[in-house]
Amino acid sequence: MPQKLSKKAAAAKKARDLAFAKTPARRRKKAENQRKRRKKSAAFLKGKDYDHSTGRFVSVAKNRGGFGKGTKPKKK
């Protein structure tokens, strides 16, 4: 479900997201993911993402959710 943003805010978010996606670290991770996916069967990969921290394929939900720990450090 997309966010409900004004046209101006949506354009700014698009620019931010694109700038982040084009950073050298993100480009390396994307290339690594594509190389790994080419080596596996399509049936095995259905609903899975490559997790760069564990070095294996995991479900999309687990990968996006930080394995139940969340994605941001706790505030003190």
MDTraj code that builds the backbone (N, CA, C; nanometers):
import mdtraj as md
import numpy as np

residues = "MET PRO GLN LYS LEU SER LYS LYS ALA ALA ALA ALA LYS LYS ALA ARG ASP LEU ALA PHE ALA LYS THR PRO ALA ARG ARG ARG LYS LYS ALA GLU ASN GLN ARG LYS ARG ARG LYS LYS SER ALA ALA PHE LEU LYS GLY LYS ASP TYR ASP HIS SER THR GLY ARG PHE VAL SER VAL ALA LYS ASN ARG GLY GLY PHE GLY LYS GLY THR LYS PRO LYS LYS LYS".split()
xyz = np.array([
    [0.0843, -0.1170, 0.0000],
    [0.0000, 0.0000, 0.0000],
    [0.0895, 0.1241, 0.0000],
    [0.0780, 0.2073, -0.1009],
    [0.1653, 0.3242, -0.1094],
    [0.1318, 0.4288, -0.0029],
    [0.2326, 0.5070, 0.0282],
    [0.2112, 0.6160, 0.1230],
    [0.1247, 0.7234, 0.0581],
    [0.0486, 0.7931, 0.1399],
    [-0.0348, 0.9023, 0.0888],
    [0.0450, 1.0312, 0.1019],
    [0.1162, 1.0655, -0.0052],
    [0.2012, 1.1838, -0.0049],
    [0.1538, 1.2844, -0.1083],
    [0.1812, 1.4099, -0.0813],
    [0.1522, 1.5138, -0.1798],
    [0.2476, 1.4944, -0.2972],
    [0.2194, 1.5572, -0.4088],
    [0.3061, 1.5440, -0.5260],
    [0.4477, 1.5918, -0.4959],
    [0.4571, 1.7005, -0.4216],
    [0.5877, 1.7552, -0.3868],
    [0.6650, 1.6582, -0.2961],
    [0.5970, 1.6045, -0.1953],
    [0.6608, 1.5108, -0.1031],
    [0.6982, 1.3811, -0.1749],
    [0.6124, 1.3340, -0.2644],
    [0.6404, 1.2100, -0.3385],
    [0.7628, 1.2277, -0.4280],
    [0.7745, 1.3447, -0.4898],
    [0.8905, 1.3719, -0.5753],
    [1.0181, 1.3769, -0.4932],
    [1.0109, 1.4382, -0.3740],
    [1.1278, 1.4455, -0.2872],
    [1.1681, 1.3062, -0.2392],
    [1.0691, 1.2228, -0.2050],
    [1.0974, 1.0858, -0.1599],
    [1.1589, 1.0044, -0.2730],
    [1.1083, 1.0215, -0.3921],
    [1.1621, 0.9497, -0.5071],
    [1.3090, 0.9853, -0.5283],
    [1.3413, 1.1137, -0.5154],
    [1.4797, 1.1583, -0.5326],
    [1.5690, 1.1013, -0.4225],
    [1.5203, 1.1021, -0.2975],
    [1.5978, 1.0466, -0.1850],
    [1.6214, 0.8973, -0.2031],
    [1.5149, 0.8261, -0.2390],
    [1.5250, 0.6806, -0.2562],
    [1.6222, 0.6452, -0.3686],
    [1.6166, 0.7204, -0.4775],
    [1.7051, 0.6934, -0.5899],
    [1.8500, 0.7219, -0.5525],
    [1.8722, 0.8308, -0.4800],
    [2.0086, 0.8644, -0.4372],
    [2.0639, 0.7549, -0.3467],
    [1.9816, 0.7015, -0.2565],
    [2.0257, 0.5942, -0.1670],
    [2.0525, 0.4663, -0.2455],
    [1.9660, 0.4355, -0.3419],
    [1.9807, 0.3128, -0.4202],
    [2.1061, 0.3145, -0.5063],
    [2.1560, 0.4328, -0.5367],
    [2.2728, 0.4436, -0.6233],
    [2.4043, 0.4601, -0.5470],
    [2.4011, 0.4485, -0.4146],
    [2.5260, 0.4574, -0.3395],
    [2.6111, 0.3339, -0.3713],
    [2.7416, 0.3461, -0.3609],
    [2.8287, 0.2310, -0.3933],
    [2.7961, 0.1052, -0.3126],
    [2.7639, 0.1205, -0.1855],
    [2.7334, 0.0032, -0.1025],
    [2.6068, -0.0672, -0.1523],
    [2.5037, 0.0103, -0.1850],
    [2.3781, -0.0492, -0.2328],
    [2.3987, -0.1155, -0.3683],
    [2.4803, -0.0555, -0.4550],
    [2.5061, -0.1149, -0.5861],
    [2.5798, -0.2487, -0.5712],
    [2.6757, -0.2546, -0.4780],
    [2.7477, -0.3801, -0.4548],
    [2.6533, -0.4878, -0.4032],
    [2.5646, -0.4519, -0.3100],
    [2.4705, -0.5497, -0.2544],
    [2.3728, -0.5982, -0.3611],
    [2.3264, -0.5078, -0.4454],
    [2.2331, -0.5453, -0.5520],
    [2.3013, -0.6423, -0.6498],
    [2.4255, -0.6121, -0.6869],
    [2.4983, -0.6980, -0.7796],
    [2.5233, -0.8359, -0.7179],
    [2.5583, -0.8369, -0.5882],
    [2.5808, -0.9646, -0.5196],
    [2.4522, -1.0471, -0.5177],
    [2.3419, -0.9820, -0.4860],
    [2.2116, -1.0487, -0.4816],
    [2.1785, -1.1101, -0.6180],
    [2.2006, -1.0354, -0.7249],
    [2.1696, -1.0857, -0.8587],
    [2.2574, -1.2053, -0.8941],
    [2.3863, -1.1996, -0.8584],
    [2.4762, -1.3135, -0.8853],
    [2.4297, -1.4380, -0.8109],
    [2.3942, -1.4229, -0.6844],
    [2.3507, -1.5372, -0.6034],
    [2.2192, -1.5954, -0.6560],
    [2.1262, -1.5096, -0.6957],
    [1.9956, -1.5569, -0.7433],
    [2.0089, -1.6356, -0.8734],
    [2.1052, -1.5992, -0.9577],
    [2.1239, -1.6711, -1.0839],
    [2.1650, -1.8165, -1.0614],
    [2.2314, -1.8427, -0.9481],
    [2.2824, -1.9775, -0.9209],
    [2.1777, -2.0715, -0.8618],
    [2.0664, -2.0185, -0.8105],
    [1.9643, -2.1003, -0.7440],
    [1.8470, -2.1260, -0.8375],
    [1.7652, -2.2270, -0.8021],
    [1.6470, -2.2562, -0.8816],
    [1.5364, -2.1566, -0.8480],
    [1.4497, -2.1311, -0.9428],
    [1.3418, -2.0338, -0.9246],
    [1.2448, -2.0778, -0.8161],
    [1.2196, -2.2072, -0.8043],
    [1.1257, -2.2568, -0.7041],
    [1.1778, -2.2314, -0.5628],
    [1.3086, -2.2485, -0.5434],
    [1.3683, -2.2270, -0.4115],
    [1.3616, -2.0797, -0.3703],
    [1.3741, -1.9903, -0.4679],
    [1.3833, -1.8471, -0.4383],
    [1.2495, -1.7769, -0.4194],
    [1.1407, -1.8450, -0.4473],
    [1.0095, -1.7802, -0.4394],
    [0.9829, -1.7301, -0.2972],
    [0.9609, -1.6000, -0.2834],
    [0.9313, -1.5393, -0.1545],
    [1.0521, -1.5196, -0.0652],
    [1.1732, -1.5267, -0.1223],
    [1.2938, -1.5122, -0.0413],
    [1.3810, -1.3976, -0.0936],
    [1.4556, -1.3376, -0.0007],
    [1.5538, -1.2341, -0.0313],
    [1.6881, -1.2809, 0.0206],
    [1.7943, -1.2334, -0.0420],
    [1.9282, -1.2647, 0.0080],
    [1.9597, -1.1703, 0.1227],
    [1.9986, -1.2258, 0.2358],
    [2.0336, -1.1451, 0.3531],
    [2.1847, -1.1315, 0.3583],
    [2.2336, -1.0093, 0.3411],
    [2.3774, -0.9858, 0.3349],
    [2.4457, -1.0034, 0.4701],
    [2.3709, -0.9903, 0.5795],
    [2.4335, -1.0054, 0.7112],
    [2.4541, -1.1527, 0.7473],
    [2.3593, -1.2402, 0.7110],
    [2.3748, -1.3826, 0.7414],
    [2.4373, -1.4596, 0.6258],
    [2.4322, -1.4019, 0.5051],
    [2.4918, -1.4672, 0.3890],
    [2.4089, -1.5807, 0.3337],
    [2.2767, -1.5752, 0.3512],
    [2.1900, -1.6804, 0.2965],
    [2.0548, -1.6214, 0.2582],
    [1.9735, -1.7034, 0.1911],
    [1.8402, -1.6601, 0.1514],
    [1.7422, -1.6837, 0.2659],
    [1.6633, -1.5822, 0.2973],
    [1.5637, -1.5900, 0.4041],
    [1.4324, -1.5335, 0.3524],
    [1.3240, -1.5562, 0.4254],
    [1.1955, -1.5036, 0.3820],
    [1.1996, -1.3518, 0.3797],
    [1.1199, -1.2938, 0.2930],
    [1.1147, -1.1486, 0.2789],
    [1.0770, -1.0841, 0.4115],
    [0.9800, -1.1407, 0.4821],
    [0.9331, -1.0833, 0.6078],
    [1.0445, -1.0791, 0.7120],
    [1.1202, -1.1870, 0.7228],
    [1.2296, -1.1901, 0.8207],
    [1.3391, -1.0917, 0.7835],
    [1.3715, -1.0838, 0.6555],
    [1.4790, -0.9960, 0.6105],
    [1.4427, -0.8488, 0.6308],
    [1.3188, -0.8133, 0.6049],
    [1.2781, -0.6725, 0.6192],
    [1.2552, -0.6356, 0.7640],
    [1.2248, -0.7326, 0.8476],
    [1.1932, -0.7042, 0.9868],
    [1.3100, -0.7166, 1.0819],
    [1.4290, -0.7407, 1.0317],
    [1.5459, -0.7504, 1.1181],
    [1.5427, -0.8706, 1.2105],
    [1.4790, -0.9799, 1.1679],
    [1.4719, -1.1047, 1.2443],
    [1.4092, -1.0841, 1.3817],
    [1.3054, -1.0019, 1.3888],
    [1.2322, -0.9802, 1.5123],
    [1.2928, -0.8757, 1.6036],
    [1.4071, -0.8211, 1.5639],
    [1.4733, -0.7199, 1.6466],
    [1.4413, -0.5781, 1.5997],
    [1.3690, -0.5659, 1.4903],
    [1.3428, -0.4335, 1.4342],
    [1.4594, -0.3901, 1.3479],
    [1.4443, -0.2778, 1.2838],
    [1.5482, -0.2323, 1.1916],
    [1.6243, -0.1116, 1.2412],
    [1.5848, -0.0572, 1.3548],
    [1.6528, 0.0602, 1.4086],
    [1.6991, 0.0327, 1.5512],
    [1.8132, 0.0892, 1.5903],
    [1.8597, 0.0683, 1.7282],
    [1.7653, 0.1371, 1.8283],
    [1.7572, 0.0780, 1.9478],
    [1.6696, 0.1360, 2.0505],
    [1.7304, 0.2645, 2.1049],
    [1.6412, 0.3588, 2.1329],
    [1.6843, 0.4852, 2.1913],
    [1.7103, 0.4661, 2.3396],
    [1.8047, 0.5392, 2.3909],
    [1.8388, 0.5284, 2.5336],
    [1.7484, 0.6133, 2.6185],
])
top = md.Topology()
chain = top.add_chain()
for i, resn in enumerate(residues, 1):
    res = top.add_residue(resn, chain, resSeq=i)
    for name in ("N", "CA", "C"):
        top.add_atom(name, md.element.get_by_symbol(name[0]), res)
traj = md.Trajectory(xyz[None], top)
